[in-house]
Amino acid sequence: MTLRNRVIKAATFEGMSYRGQVTDALIDFHRTVAAGGVAMTTVAYCAVSPAGRGAPNEMVLRPELVPQLRRLVEAVHGEGAAISAQMGHAGPVGNSRVTKSRALAASSGFSPLGTRYHEMSTADIERVIADFGAAAKVLADAGFDAVEIHMGHHYVINSFMSPKFNRRTDDWGGSIENRARFPREIARAVREAVADRVAVIAKFEMLDGVPKGLGLEDSIPMARLLEADGTLDALELTGGGSLANPMFLFRGDVPRKEFAATLPAVLRPAFRLVGKRFMPEYPFEEGYFRDDARKFREALTMPLILLGGINRLDTIDAALDEGFDFVAMGRALLREPDLINRMSSGTVSEGICIHCNKCMPTIYRGTHCVLLDAADRPGVRVAITATGG
């Protein structure tokens, strides 16, 4: 696969798949980013099964969606960009009110907000591995250029990788090799399902950002095992997650009030008690994952995608000079979907995202930058036009 430049639109859950469908809003969202100059845009978050959903208005990848997905692919290709889709199983972050099933993880436990998740049986593990393979085939059949396996953010794969969330004593827990078994088996199933029809990327957890969680001393050897397997074409390096420490991923301002308003009423009292601990403050720094990601660059030869607070052209240039193959941008492109075109033309050298993070709580009503006028919000503006207000 040849991309037109080195910038990838990172997966930022859109919340635009009403009743699990590919909507005009979702197409507008990705067409706009593609027209803005990125090399590839990433559709997020697509569940590999109904039980793997983490939020309402989320796609479950299934064969009957192929015609709808092809419309999306054609729209993005029409703007000269490639398209990827992020596949995942939310696991302990799963929304049982949506899935009507138990949240699953490597081991049982409770989230900081008091919701419970349950240890997966061998049958559960085998089913989820098969679900990833089947979901990848759907995307390949629809013409996607790449698939992205979500191995981060405390979702189900990450729960096996992490010593904090994986306390198993069987062949799926304990040693680094055992905790790496689940992501390796999933990568193998995906590769077997798509062969060489699409590129296979993993969004890979470098560190959990929580006490006793996954750290570089474990994640780098796991990455080496995946590299040796030859099942993946690239790793997109990330950290933190939705279950225990979301701000470790985002950095910058903490929108606690806005986040609390998105919670079901039954969880709001718990959030008032633990909100500051659940969402601590981390000052924003440009390229804040770069120091940790450099250690992966030193340890691996496979292509790597740098993620985390990238807003400036000099950051992109420095990352490429250090041996990273691509960069992934999220919030900066929510703020300015045409940022890459303007960087390419020399009009600007940095984006104007202020890292207020108020885009985070918008995911349940169509992800957008709150600083953009409603008529300029990709995807969301389609819904506004369709409803008249």
ROBARO-337888 format. One record per residue (C-alpha): residue number from 1; x, y negated, z; residue in three letters. Coordinates in pm, whole numbers, plus 50000, padded with zeros to 5 digits. Layout:
ROBARO-337888
 pos  east north    up code
 NUM     X     Y     Z  ALA
...
end
This chain:
ROBARO-337888
 pos  east north    up code
   1 50000 50000 50000  MET
   2 50133 49660 49901  THR
   3 50017 49352 50091  LEU
   4 50039 48997 49959  ARG
   5 50213 48859 50269  ASN
   6 50310 48956 50625  ARG
   7 50005 48831 50819  VAL
   8 49727 49064 50933  ILE
   9 49398 48951 51086  LYS
  10 49392 49138 51418  ALA
  11 49080 49324 51522  ALA
  12 48856 49092 51724  THR
  13 48521 49258 51791  PHE
  14 48265 49067 51587  GLU
  15 47937 49174 51748  GLY
  16 47773 49141 51407  MET
  17 47676 49501 51331  SER
  18 47310 49462 51422  TYR
  19 47167 49806 51499  ARG
  20 47496 49956 51387  GLY
  21 47471 49833 51028  GLN
  22 47707 49644 50797  VAL
  23 47533 49308 50793  THR
  24 47570 49006 50567  ASP
  25 47713 48828 50871  ALA
  26 47992 49086 50907  LEU
  27 48071 49059 50537  ILE
  28 48081 48679 50554  ASP
  29 48315 48696 50855  PHE
  30 48575 48910 50680  HIS
  31 48533 48756 50336  ARG
  32 48606 48414 50487  THR
  33 48923 48530 50662  VAL
  34 49036 48708 50346  ALA
  35 48979 48394 50140  ALA
  36 49183 48207 50401  GLY
  37 49499 48386 50297  GLY
  38 49567 48682 50526  VAL
  39 49717 48994 50372  ALA
  40 49472 49227 50544  MET
  41 49171 49182 50769  THR
  42 49072 49435 51035  THR
  43 48712 49525 51110  VAL
  44 48654 49583 51481  ALA
  45 48549 49769 51686  TYR
  46 48408 50081 51513  CYS
  47 48311 50369 51740  ALA
  48 48393 50724 51633  VAL
  49 48075 50855 51800  SER
  50 47762 50721 51968  PRO
  51 47912 50803 52308  ALA
  52 48223 50603 52222  GLY
  53 48051 50265 52196  ARG
  54 48154 49984 52426  GLY
  55 47901 49715 52341  ALA
  56 47572 49649 52160  PRO
  57 47575 49568 51788  ASN
  58 47864 49805 51727  GLU
  59 47907 50037 51431  MET
  60 47930 50412 51473  VAL
  61 48125 50548 51176  LEU
  62 47908 50805 50999  ARG
  63 47872 50920 50636  PRO
  64 47545 50737 50571  GLU
  65 47726 50404 50625  LEU
  66 47961 50458 50329  VAL
  67 47753 50255 50076  PRO
  68 47726 49964 50321  GLN
  69 48097 49980 50402  LEU
  70 48182 49973 50030  ARG
  71 48005 49636 50003  ARG
  72 48232 49503 50275  LEU
  73 48543 49648 50112  VAL
  74 48452 49500 49774  GLU
  75 48391 49155 49926  ALA
  76 48735 49151 50089  VAL
  77 48911 49293 49784  HIS
  78 48741 49025 49578  GLY
  79 48935 48765 49778  GLU
  80 49267 48940 49711  GLY
  81 49314 49089 50058  ALA
  82 49331 49444 50188  ALA
  83 49097 49574 50458  ILE
  84 49145 49797 50759  SER
  85 48902 49918 51024  ALA
  86 48972 49982 51388  GLN
  87 48843 50317 51513  MET
  88 48802 50381 51882  GLY
  89 48631 50551 52170  HIS
  90 48573 50311 52458  ALA
  91 48609 50585 52720  GLY
  92 48613 50431 53070  PRO
  93 48514 50094 52921  VAL
  94 48209 50258 52761  GLY
  95 47872 50094 52808  ASN
  96 47642 50365 52945  SER
  97 47339 50136 52900  ARG
  98 47413 50143 52528  VAL
  99 47534 50501 52487  THR
 100 47287 50663 52730  LYS
 101 47572 50894 52827  SER
 102 47849 50911 53087  ARG
 103 48163 50704 53039  ALA
 104 48461 50935 52989  LEU
 105 48832 50912 53068  ALA
 106 49135 51129 53135  ALA
 107 49042 51134 53505  SER
 108 48740 51018 53705  SER
 109 48735 50678 53871  GLY
 110 48567 50343 53917  PHE
 111 48618 50017 53731  SER
 112 48688 49696 53927  PRO
 113 48320 49609 53880  LEU
 114 48208 49937 54036  GLY
 115 48100 50130 53726  THR
 116 48200 50497 53723  ARG
 117 48378 50701 53458  TYR
 118 48422 51077 53447  HIS
 119 48700 51323 53372  GLU
 120 48686 51479 53028  MET
 121 48659 51854 52991  SER
 122 48858 52047 52733  THR
 123 48545 52057 52517  ALA
 124 48513 51677 52547  ASP
 125 48875 51635 52442  ILE
 126 48840 51861 52139  GLU
 127 48518 51688 52034  ARG
 128 48670 51339 52051  VAL
 129 48975 51448 51850  ILE
 130 48743 51583 51581  ALA
 131 48534 51265 51593  ASP
 132 48839 51052 51510  PHE
 133 48916 51267 51207  GLY
 134 48558 51252 51082  ALA
 135 48542 50874 51130  ALA
 136 48866 50824 50937  ALA
 137 48725 51022 50645  LYS
 138 48421 50791 50636  VAL
 139 48649 50489 50603  LEU
 140 48865 50653 50336  ALA
 141 48553 50749 50138  ASP
 142 48436 50387 50160  ALA
 143 48760 50260 50003  GLY
 144 48938 50108 50302  PHE
 145 49309 50048 50259  ASP
 146 49400 50137 50617  ALA
 147 49256 50274 50939  VAL
 148 49366 50162 51285  GLU
 149 49348 50407 51575  ILE
 150 49285 50220 51901  HIS
 151 49538 50354 52153  MET
 152 49527 50052 52383  GLY
 153 49327 49831 52617  HIS
 154 49239 50105 52870  HIS
 155 49010 50280 52620  TYR
 156 48996 50658 52614  VAL
 157 49330 50728 52441  ILE
 158 49512 50479 52662  ASN
 159 49353 50646 52968  SER
 160 49546 50963 52883  PHE
 161 49872 50775 52824  MET
 162 49858 50584 53154  SER
 163 49975 50737 53484  PRO
 164 49724 50516 53664  LYS
 165 49422 50651 53478  PHE
 166 49552 51005 53409  ASN
 167 49590 51216 53722  ARG
 168 49534 51550 53551  ARG
 169 49739 51857 53639  THR
 170 49669 52053 53319  ASP
 171 49839 52033 52978  ASP
 172 49686 51688 52918  TRP
 173 49844 51518 53220  GLY
 174 50159 51481 53425  GLY
 175 50469 51453 53208  SER
 176 50520 51196 52934  ILE
 177 50487 51473 52676  GLU
 178 50157 51594 52822  ASN
 179 50011 51242 52848  ARG
 180 50119 51177 52488  ALA
 181 49947 51493 52366  ARG
 182 49601 51336 52324  PHE
 183 49713 51039 52109  PRO
 184 49937 51270 51905  ARG
 185 49654 51516 51840  GLU
 186 49424 51233 51736  ILE
 187 49685 51085 51502  ALA
 188 49734 51430 51352  ARG
 189 49360 51479 51301  ALA
 190 49328 51140 51134  VAL
 191 49621 51204 50903  ARG
 192 49483 51542 50804  GLU
 193 49144 51383 50732  ALA
 194 49274 51106 50506  VAL
 195 49600 51259 50373  ALA
 196 49770 50983 50173  ASP
 197 49451 50801 50070  ARG
 198 49493 50524 50330  VAL
 199 49758 50388 50563  ALA
 200 49723 50496 50927  VAL
 201 49807 50238 51195  ILE
 202 49782 50267 51572  ALA
 203 49709 49978 51805  LYS
 204 49955 50097 52064  PHE
 205 49967 50012 52435  GLU
 206 50311 49899 52549  MET
 207 50208 49829 52907  LEU
 208 49880 49829 53098  ASP
 209 49943 49515 53300  GLY
 210 49818 49682 53621  VAL
 211 50004 49833 53920  PRO
 212 50114 50194 53858  LYS
 213 49996 50165 53499  GLY
 214 50169 50245 53172  LEU
 215 50506 50074 53133  GLY
 216 50784 50066 52876  LEU
 217 50965 50353 53045  GLU
 218 50677 50578 52935  ASP
 219 50533 50404 52629  SER
 220 50860 50385 52433  ILE
 221 50922 50764 52459  PRO
 222 50558 50817 52357  MET
 223 50610 50597 52053  ALA
 224 50920 50797 51963  ARG
 225 50715 51118 51973  LEU
 226 50454 50967 51741  LEU
 227 50725 50844 51508  GLU
 228 50881 51192 51495  ALA
 229 50541 51344 51411  ASP
 230 50523 51134 51095  GLY
 231 50147 51088 51125  THR
 232 50149 50709 51152  LEU
 233 50259 50438 50909  ASP
 234 50289 50155 51162  ALA
 235 50232 50053 51524  LEU
 236 50061 49730 51627  GLU
 237 50198 49657 51974  LEU
 238 49964 49539 52249  THR
 239 49908 49539 52625  GLY
 240 49651 49491 52898  GLY
 241 49291 49590 52859  GLY
 242 48921 49559 52921  SER
 243 48889 49792 53218  LEU
 244 49126 49633 53467  ALA
 245 49310 49323 53340  ASN
 246 49179 49156 53023  PRO
 247 49370 48831 53072  MET
 248 49703 49014 53046  PHE
 249 49616 49052 52678  LEU
 250 49478 48702 52619  PHE
 251 49675 48457 52839  ARG
 252 49573 48094 52871  GLY
 253 49252 47955 53024  ASP
 254 49025 48198 53211  VAL
 255 48655 48168 53114  PRO
 256 48519 48335 53428  ARG
 257 48191 48144 53434  LYS
 258 48116 48222 53068  GLU
 259 48218 48587 53113  PHE
 260 47998 48630 53419  ALA
 261 47699 48505 53221  ALA
 262 47738 48796 52976  THR
 263 47718 49061 53251  LEU
 264 47399 49242 53346  PRO
 265 47244 49085 53655  ALA
 266 47324 49394 53860  VAL
 267 47700 49344 53806  LEU
 268 47717 48969 53872  ARG
 269 47741 48994 54253  PRO
 270 48039 49230 54215  ALA
 271 48202 48992 53969  PHE
 272 48167 48703 54213  ARG
 273 48366 48910 54463  LEU
 274 48640 49039 54233  VAL
 275 48635 48793 53943  GLY
 276 48963 48620 54024  LYS
 277 49137 48951 54076  ARG
 278 48978 49107 53766  PHE
 279 49066 48805 53550  MET
 280 49387 48655 53696  PRO
 281 49563 48359 53537  GLU
 282 49855 48402 53298  TYR
 283 49999 48087 53140  PRO
 284 49989 48093 52762  PHE
 285 50324 48126 52588  GLU
 286 50376 48146 52215  GLU
 287 50451 48505 52112  GLY
 288 50414 48632 52468  TYR
 289 50454 49003 52380  PHE
 290 50772 48951 52177  ARG
 291 51025 49032 52451  ASP
 292 50863 49369 52524  ASP
 293 50806 49440 52156  ALA
 294 51177 49384 52083  ARG
 295 51255 49693 52292  LYS
 296 51030 49896 52061  PHE
 297 51207 49746 51760  ARG
 298 51539 49862 51903  GLU
 299 51407 50213 51972  ALA
 300 51212 50283 51650  LEU
 301 51265 50270 51276  THR
 302 50898 50280 51171  MET
 303 50714 49960 51071  PRO
 304 50598 49746 51365  LEU
 305 50332 49474 51382  ILE
 306 50386 49198 51640  LEU
 307 50076 49074 51822  LEU
 308 50013 48823 52099  GLY
 309 49980 48447 52092  GLY
 310 50108 48381 51741  ILE
 311 50005 48038 51617  ASN
 312 50312 47886 51450  ARG
 313 50495 47948 51126  LEU
 314 50831 47942 51302  ASP
 315 50708 48224 51530  THR
 316 50618 48430 51224  ILE
 317 50954 48362 51061  ASP
 318 51142 48450 51380  ALA
 319 50950 48777 51416  ALA
 320 51034 48879 51061  LEU
 321 51398 48783 51111  ASP
 322 51407 49009 51419  GLU
 323 51290 49308 51218  GLY
 324 50915 49312 51273  PHE
 325 50741 49403 50951  ASP
 326 50415 49212 51005  PHE
 327 50243 48985 51256  VAL
 328 49881 49005 51366  ALA
 329 49678 48696 51451  MET
 330 49340 48676 51624  GLY
 331 49225 48362 51804  ARG
 332 49421 48130 51576  ALA
 333 49220 48259 51279  LEU
 334 48889 48235 51465  LEU
 335 48971 47866 51509  ARG
 336 49100 47818 51152  GLU
 337 49013 48097 50908  PRO
 338 49216 47924 50632  ASP
 339 49527 47875 50846  LEU
 340 49748 48104 50637  ILE
 341 49664 47928 50310  ASN
 342 49753 47595 50468  ARG
 343 50076 47732 50611  MET
 344 50165 47870 50267  SER
 345 50098 47534 50102  SER
 346 50306 47347 50360  GLY
 347 50004 47151 50485  THR
 348 50051 47272 50846  VAL
 349 50315 47463 51040  SER
 350 50102 47561 51339  GLU
 351 49742 47627 51431  GLY
 352 49527 47415 51659  ILE
 353 49380 47689 51882  CYS
 354 49395 47560 52242  ILE
 355 49368 47908 52404  HIS
 356 49058 47815 52602  CYS
 357 48948 48179 52549  ASN
 358 48583 48082 52536  LYS
 359 48563 48295 52223  CYS
 360 48590 48603 52449  MET
 361 48237 48585 52596  PRO
 362 48081 48517 52252  THR
 363 48127 48877 52136  ILE
 364 47772 48973 52230  TYR
 365 47615 48707 52010  ARG
 366 47863 48694 51721  GLY
 367 48230 48628 51792  THR
 368 48332 48272 51712  HIS
 369 48537 47974 51820  CYS
 370 48311 47751 52027  VAL
 371 48497 47443 51900  LEU
 372 48380 47501 51542  LEU
 373 48054 47348 51427  ASP
 374 47783 47614 51398  ALA
 375 47769 47581 51019  ALA
 376 48143 47653 50995  ASP
 377 48152 47971 51205  ARG
 378 48221 48273 50980  PRO
 379 47948 48530 51010  GLY
 380 47751 48343 51271  VAL
 381 47648 48078 51019  ARG
 382 47478 48348 50808  VAL
 383 47255 48443 51099  ALA
 384 47178 48076 51159  ILE
 385 47084 48023 50797  THR
 386 46872 48338 50791  ALA
 387 46672 48243 51098  THR
 388 46652 47873 51030  GLY
 389 46817 47773 51356  GLY
end
